[in-house]
Amino acid sequence: NPQTLELYTDADGNTYGKFTAPIYIGQAYELNINDVDTSGIQKVPLTSLEGENAENAQAKPKSSNYLRRLQDLLQNQIFAADYGAFGTSPSTNTATINTAIGKAAASGGGVVFLPPGTIEITQLTVSAGVVLRGMGRDATALQSQTGAEIITLDGDGCGLMDLTIDGVTLVASSVGVYSENPQRIILQDVLIKRFVTGLYLQGCDDPIFRGLSIDNCTIGAKLYGENDTLDHLSWSGGIVSTCTTYGLDISYEGELAINLTLDDIAFKSNTGVALHVNGGKYIGGHGLRWSGNTHDV
């Protein structure tokens, strides 16, 4: 779309042409004098928004067929390092992450990205619609030695991705990840290790686990129909290993644990019972693998 340049005079009295509106394109462009004459000047692509108001600019993500406001796209991706310091203080690290979670929650949800490294924390609560995401479970580890629930998933559609949750020394009463009654929580490419209880779900509808692994806990995962029905859980991929009482404990605790699907999970070297079922309904397992457990089921 051609533009006729406006005249602009700088503080020294020099006159230049000025675009009537900023141009942002991903390829080089040429300045013409008129429809016949060219200036011979080619400019590199203009891709920076520095100093410009782009709150109404639109962009189309590669994964979408629809234009969205650039402001909305950026609000859905929060980098925790922009909201405080990361260092050796668990309380400071926790405050930084909580501030970023709050920012994402205030925008209606989004992904909070954590930097690589081992990050010591106390306790975190992940709000509805917010996903806490590391740089990979071998790259980002949240570490806590608190004798309580370390990460609480507290709202529909929240979750964890691409990180490790580490309790270090199996501190008494420690729970790596806890959630009670939300819908559609997600755990993807997450490793939970060295807690008394690695994962504790009470109730919950439609939780989705992909590549979730649990290692070296007293009880790896409690999936309980407790206070509410645990319904339509889907767990695909991952390893449950070296747990001393139960690797995976599915239980009726006053409410049903129903419609649970376990696919392609390896149970390895659990010195207690690898899979323990205490009441449950419509529980299916496909491609489950067992090796070195004291008791498989």
N, C-alpha and C positions, 0 to 999 in steps of 0.2 A: 504494500500500500504506500504510494509515494506521499511524501510530505513536502510542503513549501516551507522553507526555513524562515524563522523569525529573526529579526536583527537583534543582536545583543552587543552592548558596549561595555567594556570592562572599565576598571578604575583609572586606567591610563589613557582612556579615550579610544582604544582600539575597537573596531567593529567586526563582529563575527556573525556567521549564521548559527542559529540555535534551533534544535528540533522542537516542534510544538508539543511533542510527547515523547518520553523515553522509548527507545527501541531495544528490545531484548530478543535476539535471534541467535541460533546456534551455528551460524555460518558467516563468513566474511561478506561485507557489502560494499558498494561503490557509491560515491557521491557524484551526482550529475549536476551540471549547471542549468540545463534545461532539457527539453525533449530531444535535442539534437547534440548539444555539446556536453562532453563529459569533463569532469575535473581531473581524471586520472588518479584520483585518490581512493585507495581501498582501505577499509577498516577491518580490524579483526572482529570476531564475534563479540557481541555485548551480552554477557551472561551474569554480570554482577548487579545486585540490587542495593549495593552499599550507598547510603545516603538518599535512597528513593523511597517513597511511600508506595508499597506494593500490596496494601491490605485488600484491595479489590482485584488484584491480578488472579488469573485462573491458570491451572495446570492440569494435565491428565496423567495420573500415575500409569506406569507400564501395565499394572495388573488390572486396570479399569478401562472402560469405554466411555467414561463420563468425565467432564471437566469439573473440578472442584476449586474453591477458593484456595489460593496458595497459603493464606493464613490458617485455614482449617487443616491443611495437610501438615504444616509445621507444628501446629498445636498438638497433633496426635503423636508426635515423636519428641520425647523429652529426654535430654541427656543429664543424668543426675549430677555430673561434675560441674554443670552450669549453676547449680543451686547450693553450693557449699564446698567444703574441703573434704578430701579423703586423706587419711593418715593412719597413725597408730592408735588413735583414741576411738574405742567402740562407740562412745556416746556421740562424738562428733560425726562419725560416719553414719550412725543411725539417724541423726538429725538431718544430715544432707539428703539421705534417701527419702526420709519421710516428707521433706519439703518438696522434692520432685514428685512423689506420689500424690501429694496434695494438689500440686499444679495440674497434673494429668486428670485427677478426679474432678477438679473444678471446670475442666474443659469437656467434661462428659466422658472421660476415659481416654486411654492411649497407651503407648508403650514407653516405659521408663528404661533407658539403656544404662547399664552399669559398666564402668571401665574394667579392663582386665586386672588381675591380681587377686590376692587374698585380702578381703575386706572384713575386718572384725566389727561385729555389731552386737547389740543387746537383743531387742525384739522389734519386729516390724509388723504392721498391719497393711495389707494390700486392699485397696478400696474397689468397689464395683467398677467393672470395665477397664481396670488397669492391669497391665501385664508387666511384670518385672523381668527384664531380659539382660543376660550377660553376653559376653563375647564368645561363649562356648563353655561347656561344662569343664573342660580342661584348662580354660583361661581365666574364668571368673569364679571365685569361691566366696560365699558368705559364711563366716565362721563365728560361732557363738558358744559360750560355755555357761549359759543361763539355764537354771533349773526350772523351766517353764516352756510354754509354747513360743518358739522362736519366730516363725512366720505364720501369721493368721491370714487366711484367704477369706475376706469378709465382704462378699457381695457377688452378685451375679456377673458372670463373664470375666472374672479376674483370673490371674494365674501367674505361672513362672515358666521361663524358657531359657535354655542354653546356659545353665549355671550349676554349681555344686553348693549344697547346703551341708555344712560340716559342724558337728557337735564336739569334735576333738576327743573328748574323754568320757563319753557316755555319762554325763552329769546326771545325778538323781533327778527324776521327774521331768527330764528334758523331752520335748517333743519337737521334731524338726519342722514339720508343716502341719497345721491344724485348720480344719474348716468345719463349720456347722450350718447345714441347711441351705447354702446358696445353690443356684442353678448354673450349669455350663462352665464350671471352673476348668482350667486347662493346666496340665503339667506336661511340658514337651522338652525332651532332651535334658532332663534334670537328674542329677545324682544326689541322693540323700544318704548321709552316712554318719555313724558314731553318735546315735541318740538312744535313749531308752526306748522311745517310740519314734520311728522315722516319720511316718505319715499317719494321721488320725483323722478320719472322716466320720462325722456323725450326720446321718441323713445325707442330703445332697441329691439333686436331680441332674442327670445327664453329664456327669464329670467325664472329661476326656483326657486320657493319659497316652502319650506317644513317646516311646523311648525313655520311660521312667525306670531308673535303677535304684535299688536300696541295698546298702551294704553295712555290715557290722553294727547291727542294732540288737537290742534285746527282743523287741517285736518290730519287724520291718514295717508292716502296714496294718492298721486296724481299719477295716471297712465295715462300719457298724450301722445297722438300722437302729438308731438310738435317738430319741426325741422326735425323730421324723423318719420317713421311709428313705432308704438308700436305693435309688432306682436308676436303671439304664446307664450303669457305668461301663465304659469301654476302655480297656487297657491293652495296648498293642506294643510289643517290643520291650526290651529291657531285661535286667538281671536282678534277681533277689538272692543275696548271698550272705553267708557267715552270720546269720541271726541265731541267737542262742535259745529263744523260747519258741517263737513262731516267725516264719518268714512273712507269710501273708495270712492274716486272721480275719475271716469273714464271719460275722456273727449277728444273730437276732437278739437284740437287747431291748425288747418291748415293742420294736417296730421291725418291719420286713427289710431284708436285704434281697432285692429281686432284680432279675433281668441284668445280671452282670456277665460281661463277655471278656474273657482273658485270652489273648492271642499272642503266640510267638514269644513267650516269656520263659527264661531259663532260671531254674531254681538250683543253686549250686552251694555245696559245702555248708548248709545250715545245720548246726549241731542240735537244734531242737526239731520241730516239725516244720517242714517247708511250707505246706499249705494246710491250714486248719479251718474247717467249716463247722460252725456251731449254729445250725439252722440257716435256712436260706432257700430261695425259690428261683428256678430258672437260671441256674448258673452254668455257663458254658465255657469250655476250655478247648482251644485248638492250637496245635503245634507247641504244646508245653513240653519243656525238656527238664530232665532231672539228673543230677550227678552229685555224688558225694554227700548226700543228706543223711542224717541219722534216721529220719522218717520222712518219706515223701509227702504222704497225705494222711 
